[in-house]
């Protein structure tokens, strides 16, 4: 066998080994494109209004690819819910939190949560849609508890640090504090339009958003601190 033939044979074998990787990347790209499109379509039209055809068209793909990768439209919706939780956790994991300064770190967590809800309205919209279905789709997810454990774990570490330093009460659980922060952020974002009309003020105005964030941060700290934080402007005694 000539050296040229040998080289072509080796190159051919190497290409054959590489091709599955290329195909896998293409398949992953198609799946991610469908997932991104589904997030937008389901957020706009809901589960029932977000048809397979609309999603495939938005992804510039084909209906059959949705069934190939996700099994069904409901399977795709479960994947969408998992994806938005994954994105939240991924963003939270990038926070530079110092457990040695639990008060400042907890303020940062509150800021992150409220800011994330505001900057990612589809997150709240999709959760609203799933709540209309009484959580039956996310309940089928094998990853939901994994994502919730991660979010609660961040708060738990800060609480443990605060308790060890004598700054935080030992009877506050990470689960309860997580619910407090999530409720404050989610309710404000989810109901901002109706509450703006009801209260006669624009809750999306920067000053209103900043005021609410400060209030939630103070409420959270008053919940966990052994001694409540000083009131702004109060004279030291």
C-alpha positions in Angstrom: 0.0 0.0 0.0 1.4 3.4 -1.0 2.0 6.1 1.6 -0.6 8.3 -0.1 -3.2 5.5 0.2 -2.3 4.9 3.8 -2.7 8.6 4.6 -6.1 8.7 2.9 -7.2 5.6 4.8 -6.0 7.1 8.1 -7.6 10.4 7.3 -10.8 8.6 6.4 -10.9 6.7 9.6 -10.2 9.9 11.6 -13.0 11.6 9.8 -15.3 8.7 10.6 -14.4 9.1 14.2 -15.0 12.9 14.1 -18.4 12.7 12.3 -20.4 11.4 15.2 -19.2 14.4 17.2 -20.2 16.8 14.4 -23.6 15.1 14.2 -24.0 15.3 18.0 -23.2 19.0 17.9 -25.8 19.5 15.1 -28.4 17.6 17.1 -27.7 19.6 20.2 -27.9 22.8 18.3 -31.3 21.8 16.9 -32.6 20.8 20.3 -31.4 24.1 21.8 -33.0 26.1 19.0 -36.3 24.3 19.5 -36.0 25.0 23.3 -35.3 28.7 22.8 -38.2 29.0 20.4 -40.6 27.1 22.7 -39.7 29.4 25.6 -40.8 32.4 23.6 -43.9 30.8 22.1 -45.2 29.3 25.3 -44.5 32.5 27.2 -46.6 34.4 24.6 -49.3 31.9 23.9 -49.4 29.5 26.9 -49.3 25.8 26.7 -52.5 25.3 24.7 -51.9 28.3 22.4 -48.3 27.5 21.7 -48.7 25.0 18.9 -46.0 22.6 17.6 -46.3 24.4 14.3 -45.6 27.8 15.8 -42.6 26.5 17.7 -41.1 24.7 14.7 -41.6 27.7 12.5 -40.0 30.0 15.1 -37.0 27.6 15.3 -36.9 27.3 11.5 -37.2 23.6 12.0 -39.8 20.9 11.5 -42.7 19.6 13.6 -41.3 16.1 13.6 -38.1 17.3 15.2 -40.1 18.3 18.3 -41.4 14.8 18.6 -38.0 13.3 18.0 -36.2 15.3 20.7 -39.0 15.8 23.2 -41.6 13.1 22.6 -44.6 15.4 22.7 -45.6 19.0 23.1 -46.1 18.4 26.8 -42.6 16.8 26.9 -41.3 20.0 25.4 -43.1 22.1 28.0 -41.5 20.1 30.8 -38.1 20.7 29.2 -38.9 24.4 28.9 -39.7 24.6 32.6 -36.5 22.7 33.5 -34.5 25.1 31.2 -35.8 28.3 32.8 -35.0 26.9 36.3 -31.5 25.8 35.0 -30.9 29.3 33.7 -31.9 30.9 37.0 -29.6 28.6 39.0 -26.7 29.2 36.5 -27.1 32.9 36.9 -27.2 32.7 40.7 -24.1 30.5 40.7 -22.2 33.4 39.1 -22.8 35.6 42.1 -19.7 36.4 44.0 -21.0 35.8 47.6 -18.8 36.0 50.6 -20.2 33.7 53.4 -18.0 35.6 55.8 -20.2 38.6 55.3 -23.6 37.1 55.4 -25.6 40.3 55.7 -24.1 41.8 52.6 -24.4 38.4 50.8 -28.0 38.1 51.7 -28.7 41.6 50.3 -27.0 40.5 47.1 -29.2 37.4 46.9 -32.4 39.5 47.2 -31.1 42.0 44.6 -30.3 39.1 42.2 -33.7 37.4 42.6 -35.8 40.6 42.1 -33.6 41.8 39.3 -33.7 38.4 37.6 -37.5 38.3 37.7 -37.6 41.8 36.2 -35.1 41.1 33.4 -36.6 37.7 32.5 -40.4 38.2 32.4 -40.8 35.0 30.5 -39.7 33.2 33.6 -42.6 34.5 35.6 -45.0 34.1 32.7 -44.2 30.5 32.2 -44.5 29.8 35.9 -47.9 31.5 35.8 -48.9 29.2 33.0 -47.7 26.1 34.8 -49.6 27.1 38.0 -52.8 27.3 36.0 -52.1 23.6 35.3 -51.5 23.0 39.1 -47.9 22.1 38.5 -48.6 18.8 36.8 -45.8 19.2 34.2 -43.0 20.3 36.5 -44.1 17.5 38.8 -43.0 15.1 36.1 -39.5 16.5 36.0 -36.7 14.5 37.5 -34.6 17.6 37.8 -37.0 20.0 39.6 -35.8 19.0 43.0 -32.2 19.2 41.9 -32.7 22.8 40.9 -34.7 23.8 44.0 -32.0 22.2 46.2 -29.3 24.3 44.6 -31.3 27.5 45.1 -32.1 26.7 48.8 -28.5 25.6 49.3 -27.1 29.1 48.6 -29.3 30.6 51.3 -28.6 27.8 53.7 -24.9 28.4 53.5 -25.4 32.1 54.3 -27.8 31.4 57.2 -25.3 28.9 58.7 -22.5 31.5 58.5 -24.7 34.2 60.0 -25.7 31.9 62.9 -22.1 30.9 63.5 -21.1 34.6 63.7 -24.0 35.3 66.1 -25.7 37.6 63.7 -28.6 35.5 62.5 -31.3 33.7 64.4 -30.9 29.9 64.5 -34.7 29.2 64.0 -35.0 30.6 60.5 -34.9 27.9 57.8 -33.4 28.3 54.3 -36.7 27.0 52.8 -38.8 29.6 54.5 -36.4 32.4 53.6 -36.3 31.2 50.0 -40.1 31.3 49.9 -40.1 34.8 51.4 -37.7 36.2 48.7 -39.3 34.3 45.9 -42.8 35.5 46.9 -41.8 39.1 47.2 -40.1 39.2 43.8 -42.6 36.9 41.9 -45.7 38.7 43.2 -44.4 42.1 42.3 -43.4 41.2 38.8 -46.4 39.0 38.1 -48.9 41.6 39.2 -47.2 44.8 38.3 -49.7 45.9 35.7 -52.9 45.3 37.7 -51.3 46.6 40.9 -50.1 49.7 39.0 -53.7 50.4 38.0 -55.1 49.5 41.4 -52.6 51.7 43.3 -52.5 54.5 40.8 -48.7 54.5 40.3 -46.3 53.0 37.9 -44.6 50.0 39.6 -42.2 49.6 36.7 -40.8 53.1 37.3 -37.1 52.9 38.4 -37.7 54.6 41.7 -40.6 52.3 42.5 -38.5 49.2 41.7 -35.6 50.5 43.8 -37.9 51.3 46.7 -39.4 47.8 46.7 -36.0 46.2 46.6 -34.8 48.1 49.6 -38.0 47.2 51.4 -37.6 43.5 50.7 -34.0 43.5 51.6 -34.8 45.2 55.0 -37.7 42.8 55.5 -35.5 39.8 54.9 -32.8 41.0 57.2 -35.3 41.9 60.0 -36.5 38.3 59.7 -33.1 36.7 60.2 -31.0 39.2 62.3 -30.7 38.8 66.0 -30.7 42.6 66.2 -32.8 44.4 63.6 -30.9 46.6 61.1 -30.8 50.4 62.0 -33.4 52.6 60.4 -31.9 54.9 57.7 -31.2 58.3 59.2 -31.8 57.2 62.8 -29.4 58.7 65.3 -27.1 56.3 67.0 -27.7 55.8 70.7 
